């Protein structure tokens, strides 16, 4: 049995063309999930590397990163919204054995992504000071304005690396997406400390060096992705004729994408509002919150890998006219996810201070970060099923259902409750953190209800 496990791992890492609409479902989940888990871990590693080195520059530098990246989170709404519909479109066509149509649709998404990257990057770079002030930046934070200018100016690399890897995932080429992030992260890990501290021949650029290193790393990954798509390394092979603008097809793909963008915007705007609430308790609480969130983002990436595997299986199974297989894949992935996140929750409850201490030695920041980590991880089992169900809807092309669920859970429950408990009731940061499990309970309850209704199986894309 052990030999079989290692064989599956090797096969998953190697990649190759497979039909995920046939055969053992557990094996299909494993073969997709392993590279997707490693891919998402590598994306999160960007944030961990950045915070590890930036923390050595002090709390003001850390607060700059926190507020700057809270704006980036809003931009991610555009990227992820487009990836949802692109993954669903590509997966559905691959399930139907129409790889040429999948390649054509992927190319149209790329064209839109490039235009969005230029527009958003230009706006972000130019208005960086005003945006940072809007988020409550102090004069000390505004002294680090080079960081948000570079980060927002180069945001197109983040949009494109998300989008292009979504194409690979939808096609079932998860191992390719994984290798792209390995390559991009290797560059970032080398450049970040070199540009921040001026190691060797590199200039000492301080906090701005972190943004430059990250942008170069992601940009290199994008170039690698484009080369792979052009060469036909996976199931998607983009040729020159695919890049001719096809407005009817682009409109078809963008219709669910707009819902997906709004879906992510609703969720991420809620987290941004939560950061804004955290900033009212001072720089120490904000720094602790930021460290905790980075730890959470990195550690739950395997869970998102499982959720992404479920999305691919849903899309391809529906394309192959096998809705029962799609539904079974979602529940199996949810069970696997609950075991993983439940175990992780226990680790955080027991060792929160030790984990935060890896990133900082300031006692007050450690205490604030550990408190946040314990509250947020208390709802991990709920979150395990919630994220899989959310991606199942998106994989089917039904991006509107999770949008409605997010509006209710985040804006009608979580945010008002966070402010009420923390300020009106005077419970402070603990009151704010307590609202997160409540929001998750509402989210999962609604997601299960709509999933069991089965309407997502009739979604056309």
C-alpha positions in Angstrom: 0.0 0.0 0.0 2.8 2.4 0.9 4.4 1.7 -2.5 1.1 2.6 -4.2 1.0 5.9 -2.3 4.5 6.9 -3.4 3.7 5.8 -6.9 0.7 8.1 -7.0 2.7 11.0 -5.6 5.4 10.5 -8.3 2.8 10.2 -11.0 1.0 13.4 -9.7 4.3 15.4 -9.7 5.3 14.1 -13.1 2.0 15.2 -14.7 0.9 14.1 -18.2 -2.4 13.8 -20.1 -5.1 11.9 -18.3 -8.9 11.5 -18.5 -10.2 12.5 -15.1 -13.8 11.7 -16.2 -13.1 8.0 -15.9 -11.7 5.6 -13.3 -11.3 5.7 -9.6 -12.5 9.0 -8.1 -10.2 8.9 -5.1 -7.2 8.5 -7.4 -8.4 11.3 -9.6 -8.6 13.6 -6.6 -5.1 12.7 -5.4 -3.5 13.1 -8.8 -5.0 16.6 -9.2 -4.8 17.7 -5.6 -1.1 17.0 -5.0 0.3 19.4 -7.6 -2.5 21.9 -6.9 -1.6 21.8 -3.2 2.0 22.4 -4.0 1.1 25.2 -6.4 -1.0 27.1 -3.9 1.7 26.6 -1.2 4.2 28.2 -3.6 1.9 31.2 -4.2 1.4 31.7 -0.5 5.2 31.4 -0.1 5.5 34.7 -1.8 3.7 36.4 1.1 5.7 34.4 3.7 9.1 35.3 2.2 8.1 38.9 2.0 6.9 39.2 5.6 9.9 37.3 7.0 12.4 39.8 5.6 10.2 42.9 5.9 9.6 42.3 9.7 13.4 42.9 10.2 12.8 46.5 9.1 10.4 47.3 12.0 6.6 47.6 12.7 6.1 50.6 10.4 7.4 48.6 7.4 5.2 45.7 8.4 2.2 48.0 8.7 3.0 49.4 5.2 2.9 45.8 3.8 -0.4 45.1 5.6 -2.2 48.2 4.3 -0.7 47.9 0.8 -1.7 44.2 0.4 -5.1 44.9 1.7 -5.5 46.9 -1.5 -4.0 44.1 -3.5 -6.6 41.8 -2.1 -9.3 43.9 -3.9 -7.4 43.5 -7.2 -7.3 39.8 -6.7 -11.1 39.9 -7.1 -10.6 40.7 -10.8 -8.0 38.0 -11.2 -9.9 35.2 -9.4 -13.2 36.2 -10.9 -11.7 35.7 -14.3 -10.0 32.5 -13.3 -13.2 31.0 -12.1 -15.0 31.3 -15.4 -11.8 30.4 -17.4 -11.2 27.3 -15.4 -14.9 26.3 -15.8 -14.9 27.0 -19.5 -11.7 25.1 -20.2 -12.6 22.2 -17.9 -16.1 21.8 -19.5 -14.6 21.8 -23.0 -11.9 19.3 -22.0 -14.6 17.1 -20.5 -16.4 17.3 -23.8 -13.2 16.4 -25.6 -13.1 19.8 -27.4 -9.5 20.9 -26.8 -9.4 23.3 -29.7 -12.4 25.2 -28.3 -10.7 25.2 -24.9 -7.5 26.7 -26.4 -9.5 29.4 -28.2 -11.4 30.4 -25.0 -8.2 30.4 -23.0 -6.6 32.8 -25.5 -9.5 35.2 -25.2 -9.2 35.2 -21.4 -5.5 36.0 -21.8 -6.2 39.0 -24.0 -8.7 40.4 -21.5 -6.3 39.7 -18.6 -3.5 41.6 -20.3 -5.7 44.7 -20.8 -7.0 44.6 -17.2 -3.4 44.3 -16.0 -2.3 47.4 -17.7 -5.3 49.5 -16.6 -5.3 48.4 -13.0 -1.5 48.6 -12.6 -1.4 52.2 -14.0 -4.2 53.3 -11.7 -2.7 51.7 -8.6 0.7 53.1 -9.2 -0.5 56.6 -9.8 -2.9 56.8 -6.9 -0.9 54.7 -4.4 -0.5 57.6 -1.8 -4.2 58.4 -1.9 -5.2 54.8 -1.6 -2.9 54.2 1.4 -4.2 57.3 3.1 -7.7 56.0 2.6 -6.7 52.8 4.4 -5.6 54.9 7.5 -1.9 55.1 6.8 0.2 57.2 9.3 2.9 59.7 8.1 5.5 57.0 8.9 3.8 54.5 6.7 3.5 57.0 3.9 7.3 57.4 4.0 7.4 53.9 2.5 5.3 54.9 -0.5 7.7 53.2 -3.0 6.5 49.8 -1.8 2.8 50.2 -2.7 3.8 52.0 -6.0 5.9 49.1 -7.1 3.5 46.5 -5.8 0.4 48.0 -7.4 2.2 49.1 -10.6 3.3 45.5 -11.1 0.0 43.9 -10.1 -0.5 42.7 -13.6 2.0 39.9 -12.9 -0.2 38.6 -10.1 -3.3 38.8 -12.3 -1.7 36.9 -15.2 0.0 34.2 -13.1 -3.4 33.5 -11.5 -5.2 33.4 -14.8 -2.7 31.4 -16.8 -2.4 28.7 -14.0 -6.2 28.6 -14.0 -6.0 27.5 -17.6 -3.6 24.7 -16.8 -5.8 23.6 -13.9 -9.0 23.5 -15.9 -7.2 21.4 -18.5 -6.1 19.0 -15.8 -2.4 20.0 -16.2 -2.0 20.7 -12.6 1.7 19.6 -12.5 2.6 22.4 -15.0 0.9 25.0 -12.9 2.9 23.7 -9.9 6.3 23.9 -11.7 5.6 27.5 -12.8 5.2 28.6 -9.1 8.4 26.7 -8.2 10.2 28.7 -10.8 8.7 32.1 -9.8 9.3 31.5 -6.1 12.9 30.5 -6.5 13.6 33.9 -8.2 11.6 35.8 -5.4 13.4 34.0 -2.6 16.8 35.0 -4.0 15.9 38.5 -5.0 14.0 39.6 -1.8 16.8 39.6 0.7 19.3 40.8 -1.9 17.3 43.9 -2.8 16.0 44.7 0.7 19.4 44.5 2.4 21.8 45.1 -0.5 23.5 41.8 -0.5 26.5 41.2 -2.8 26.3 43.4 -6.0 22.6 44.4 -5.3 21.7 47.9 -4.1 20.1 48.3 -0.6 16.5 49.3 -1.4 14.8 48.6 1.9 11.1 47.8 1.8 10.8 48.7 -1.9 13.2 45.9 -2.7 10.7 43.4 -1.4 8.0 44.6 -3.9 10.6 44.7 -6.8 11.8 41.1 -6.0 8.2 39.8 -5.8 7.2 41.5 -9.1 10.2 40.2 -11.0 9.6 36.7 -9.6 6.0 36.7 -10.7 6.8 38.3 -14.0 9.3 35.6 -14.8 6.7 33.0 -14.0 4.2 34.7 -16.4 6.8 34.5 -19.3 7.4 30.9 -18.5 3.6 30.2 -18.6 3.2 31.9 -22.0 6.0 29.9 -23.4 4.4 26.7 -22.2 1.0 27.6 -23.7 2.6 28.5 -27.0 4.6 25.3 -27.2 1.6 23.1 -26.4 3.3 21.5 -23.3 -0.1 20.5 -21.9 -3.6 20.0 -23.3 -3.9 23.7 -24.2 -2.0 24.8 -27.2 -2.4 28.5 -28.1 -1.7 29.5 -31.6 -1.7 32.9 -33.4 -5.2 32.5 -34.8 -6.6 31.9 -31.2 -5.4 35.4 -30.3 -7.6 37.2 -32.8 -10.3 39.0 -30.7 -13.5 37.1 -30.6 -16.0 39.3 -28.9 -19.0 36.9 -28.7 -16.8 34.2 -27.1 -15.2 36.7 -24.8 -18.6 38.0 -23.7 -19.7 34.4 -23.1 -16.7 33.8 -20.8 -16.9 37.2 -19.1 -20.6 36.8 -18.1 -19.9 34.4 -15.2 -16.5 36.1 -14.7 -18.2 39.3 -13.8 -20.2 37.5 -11.2 -17.0 35.8 -10.0 -15.2 39.1 -9.7 -18.1 40.5 -7.7 -18.0 37.3 -5.6 -14.4 37.7 -4.7 -14.8 41.5 -4.3 -17.5 40.9 -1.7 -15.4 38.5 0.3 -12.1 40.3 0.0 -13.7 43.7 0.7 -15.0 42.2 3.9 -11.5 41.1 4.9 -10.2 44.6 4.0 -12.8 46.1 6.2 -11.7 43.7 8.9 -8.1 45.0 8.5 -9.4 48.5 8.7 -11.2 47.6 12.0 -8.0 46.0 13.3 -6.1 49.2 12.6 -8.3 51.1 15.0 -6.6 49.1 17.8 -3.1 50.4 17.1 0.0 49.2 15.2 0.8 46.4 17.6 -2.6 44.7 17.0 -2.3 45.3 13.3 1.1 43.8 13.1 0.0 40.7 15.1 -3.1 40.4 12.9 -0.9 40.6 9.7 1.5 37.9 10.9 -1.4 35.6 11.9 -3.1 36.1 8.6 0.1 35.3 6.7 0.5 32.1 8.7 -3.1 31.2 8.0 -2.9 32.0 4.3 0.2 29.8 3.9 -1.0 26.9 6.0 -4.5 26.6 4.4 -3.1 26.5 0.9 -3.3 22.7 0.8 -7.0 23.0 1.5 -7.4 25.4 -1.4 -5.5 22.8 -3.5 -8.1 20.2 -2.7 -10.9 22.7 -3.4 -9.4 23.5 -6.8 -9.1 19.8 -7.6 -12.8 19.4 -6.9 -13.6 22.4 -9.2 -11.7 20.8 -12.1 -13.4 17.5 -11.5 -16.8 19.2 -11.4 -16.2 21.0 -14.6 -14.8 18.0 -16.5 -17.5 15.6 -15.2 -20.3 17.9 -16.2 -18.7 18.2 -19.6 -18.7 14.5 -19.9 -22.4 14.4 -18.8 -21.6 12.7 -15.4 -23.2 15.0 -12.8 -23.2 12.2 -10.2 -19.4 11.9 -10.4 -19.1 15.7 -10.0 -21.2 15.6 -6.8 -19.4 12.7 -5.4 -16.0 14.4 -6.0 -17.1 17.4 -4.0 -18.1 15.5 -0.9 -15.0 13.3 -1.0 -12.8 16.4 -1.3 -14.7 18.0 1.5 -14.1 15.1 3.8 -10.3 15.1 3.0 -10.3 18.8 3.6 -12.0 18.5 7.0 -9.4 16.0 8.2 -6.5 18.3 7.2 -7.9 21.6 8.5 -9.2 19.9 11.7 -5.7 18.7 12.5 -4.2 22.1 11.7 -6.7 23.8 14.0 -5.5 21.6 16.9 -1.9 22.6 16.2 -2.7 26.3 16.2 -4.7 26.0 19.4 -1.7 24.4 21.2 1.2 26.2 19.7 0.0 29.6 18.5 2.7 31.7 20.4 5.5 29.4 19.2 4.3 29.8 15.6 4.1 33.6 15.7 7.5 33.8 17.4 9.1 32.5 14.2 8.4 35.8 12.6 8.9 38.3 15.5 10.3 38.5 19.0 8.1 41.4 20.2 6.0 40.1 23.1 3.0 42.3 22.4 2.9 41.4 18.7 3.3 37.7 19.6 0.3 37.9 22.0 -1.8 39.7 19.5 -1.0 37.3 16.6 -1.6 34.2 18.8 -5.0 35.5 19.8 -6.0 36.1 16.2 -4.7 32.7 15.1 -6.7 30.8 17.8 -10.0 32.5 17.0 -9.7 32.1 13.3 -8.6 28.5 13.4 -11.5 27.6 15.7 -13.8 27.4 12.6 -11.5 25.4 10.3 -13.7 22.4 9.9 -16.5 24.6 8.8 -14.1 26.4 6.5 -13.0 23.0 5.0 -16.4 22.3 3.6 -17.1 25.9 2.7 -14.2 26.4 0.4 -14.8 23.1 -1.4 -18.5 23.9 -1.9 -17.6 27.4 -3.1 -15.1 26.0 -5.7 -17.6 23.4 -6.8 -20.1 26.1 -7.7 -17.4 28.0 -9.5 -16.1 24.9 -11.3 -19.6 24.3 -12.6 -19.7 27.9 -13.9 -22.3 29.0 -11.3 -20.5 32.0 -9.9 -23.6 33.8 -8.8 -24.7 31.4 -6.0 -21.5 31.8 -3.9 -21.7 35.6 -4.5 -25.1 35.7 -2.8 -23.8 33.5 0.0 -20.8 35.8 0.5 -23.0 38.9 0.7 -25.1 37.4 3.5 -22.3 35.8 5.4 -19.7 38.6 5.1 -21.6 41.8 4.9 -24.8 41.1 6.7 -23.4 38.9 9.5 -19.6 39.0 9.9 -18.8 42.7 9.5 -21.6 44.2 11.5 -21.0 41.7 14.3 -17.3 42.4 14.3 -17.9 46.1 14.9 -20.7 45.5 17.4 -18.7 43.1 19.5 -15.3 45.0 19.3 -16.5 48.6 19.7 -20.1 48.7 20.9 -19.7 45.9 23.4 -16.1 47.0 24.2 -14.6 43.5 23.7 -11.7 44.9 21.5 -9.8 42.7 19.0 -11.3 39.5 20.5 -14.8 40.7 19.7 -13.7 41.4 16.1 -12.2 37.9 15.8 -15.3 36.2 17.3 -17.3 37.4 14.3 -15.3 35.3 11.9 -16.6 31.8 13.1 -20.1 33.2 13.1 -19.8 34.3 9.5 -18.4 30.9 8.5 -21.3 29.0 10.1 -23.7 31.1 8.0 -21.7 30.6 4.9 -21.4 26.8 5.1 -25.1 26.4 6.1 -26.2 28.3 3.0 -23.7 26.6 0.7 -24.8 23.1 1.8 -28.5 24.1 1.2 -27.9 25.4 -2.4 -25.5 22.6 -3.3 -28.1 19.9 -2.3 -30.7 21.7 -4.4 -28.7 20.5 -7.5 -29.4 23.6 -9.7 -25.6 24.0 -10.3 -25.7 20.9 -12.4 -27.7 22.6 -15.1 -25.4 25.6 -15.4 -24.2 26.3 -19.0 -20.8 27.7 -19.8 
